[in-house]
Amino acid sequence: MTRRVRTVIDCARAYDFDVALCVADSALREGEVTRSDLVSAAERSPRTGRTKVLRVAEFASSKRANPFESCLFAIALTVPGLVVEPQGHVPGVGWVDLLDRRLGIVVEAESFEFHGTLDGLRRDVARYTACARRGLVVARFTWDEVMFRPDDVRAALLDIVRWRTVQAVGSHGLSA
């Protein structure tokens, strides 16, 4: 087992899921650790904490761009009925941070760095109008919300899932 894999496994055992997922996702993005390395090491890890380690290995992905997206994904996992994929592609829109194809929900991690200019505003307006034209619901969350008010983020996602489950399953034209 490499030092990087060992570090991810140790963090998965010691830290809360969202923090451990950030570490695992970062290791995968770096490219010197593979998901199969993590799963294999998790399966061989001591019984104490193995369930936590296996869960982190199961959900780790190099597709999430940063710890902000990893934490947002961790929150989304706690919402019954919401099944998001990282960096989902929407025709006519492009890549979105998290996408639930069945419910037609786009979940975005929004930072001022990429959206705080006039050009950024114009891109966002065009992008989210394109989502609306497809019948998609877009939930946008700031770093402060995800990091400091995760219960509010979860409550918003619960409400959106409840509404979409009743009104719009499959009406947006994306296949699951």
PyMOL commands that set and color helices and strands:
alter all, ss='L'
color gray80, all
select helices_A, chain A and resi 3-14+17-30+35-44+50-59+67-76+112-115+118-133+143-148+150-167
alter helices_A, ss='H'
color red, helices_A
select strands_A, chain A and resi 85-90+94-100+105-110+137-142
alter strands_A, ss='S'
color yellow, strands_A
deselect
rebuild
show_as cartoon
